[in-house]
Amino acid sequence: VHYFIQLGIEFLFWKEEDGTDNSFSDSFGYTISEPGNSPPTSTTFKGGWLTINGVSSHILTWGGWVEDPPPESDSLILFMCGVPGITLFYYNFLEKLYNSLKIPVWTICVAGHELPPSSSNMGLPDDPKLYNNVKAQVDHKMAFIKR
């Protein structure tokens, strides 16, 4: 888990050639963790955090938020992050997928691979068995689907 969190930190934050700090969220001009502050796009993108199966989980959606009424379409693409288990790594791909197919696209992080913002009341659960093995990951995704 720590490897992916480290990879995520390196991916989300970097130094520019002039020495200034930059971050992936700065590239969009919004705070990634707040669904109400989505980047300006022609799609219906939202990103935010929900607790799924006891684990704070970063979710990105195009074509409707997970708590909205079900999409009009009878289809939905649920993208499962691989390695890395960080949702933002797949942002451009998923947005292009949505824009090409016009089918709602949702993705959820690998449980325990993204930390919610420190300003939130969320965090990793005290019990690592909720996110540090294959069964926990399957349970996490099944709970998200059933939601």
Secondary structure, 3 states (H helix, E strand, C coil): CHHHHHHHHHHHEEECCCCCEEEHHHHHCCCCCCHHHCCCCCCCEEEEEEEECCEEEEEEEECCCCCCCCCCCCCCEEEECCCCCCHHHHHHHHHHHHHHHCCCEEEECCCCCCCCCCCCCCCCCCCHHHCCCHHHHHHHHHHHHHC
